[in-house]
Amino acid sequence: MEGDATRDFDPLDSLFFEDEQDDDVIESVFEEGPYNLPNPEAYPTFLGELNSFANAETAEARIEALFNQMPTLHAMLYSMLEACTSPVAVAELEAQVSELKQHHHCIYDPSTLADLLERASAIRKTDAEGTPLDEVEQEPLRVEEDGVEYWAVAPAPDVHWMLTDDGRAKLDRYHPLELIRACVAEDARYPEIYHTVLRLCARDGGSTLAVIGDAVDDEPVLQSPKRFATYFVDKLERAGAISWNGRWCATSAGIEYLDGIEEAEGSR
């Protein structure tokens, strides 16, 4: 569309994978990356240390920085890593991400998210067998036309995405049940609030923010300092306990966590 303001917008420009930086800009890890974090004090410590692309010297550090700077997209990014455990066609991965995006506010299209993961060295382009594209050797084709034989360049192999070793290590380190426990433990004053929110989301059909707010916003423990349902919903989502699919629903890890605390309470 003529005059489209987003045509020349490159979200990757904000990722400091390269050495070019504006010397006039004061360095701050919270000004970098595709997802800005204006309040560093609000960053959940249970998610680990906040890293910067500016000083990410290894693939592991770049991957951590990418995830830390896109906290609301963890479920989508981990789903992409899971899909890439074996070679997955580009179109197939993009279709899966498009399905996930129906329930997530995300400004990035599937190909951009894949590009971000590639630039962080979490995934790489391969052929259908998992051989990196830069290592694929294509034999030229012998072609005959009008009785004349000649060599022709073989067509490029179909592009697939596959995890790198660092991407696989990131996926292997993902233990949402442990994150949920750490999330609740981090706020020692509010375990019952977290449990109430999670139980509401575990109901058949999930729950809404309004219903959750009606259940917890007036609790005495939330009056000073004042906390609202959104605070707990946000942290549980980041921990992988709940997800949004038109309503807030408990994930399998969230349900497993609830089963664990109910079992512990029943054994007392």
Buried (B, 14 or more C-beta within 10 A) or exposed (E): EEEEEEEEEEBEEBBBBEEEEEEEEEEEBBBBBBBEBEEEEEBBEBBBEBBBBBEBEEBBBBBBBBBBBBBBBBBBBBBBBEBBEEBBEBEEBBEBBEEBBEBBEBEBBBEBBBBBBBBBBBBBBBBBEEBEEEEEEEEEEEEEEEEEEEEEEEEEBEBBBBBBEBBBBBBEEBEBBBBBBBBBEBBEEBEEBBBBBBBBBBEEEBBBBEBBBEBBBEEEEBEEEEBEBEBBBBBBBBBBBBBBEEBBBBBEBBBBBBEEBEEEEEEE
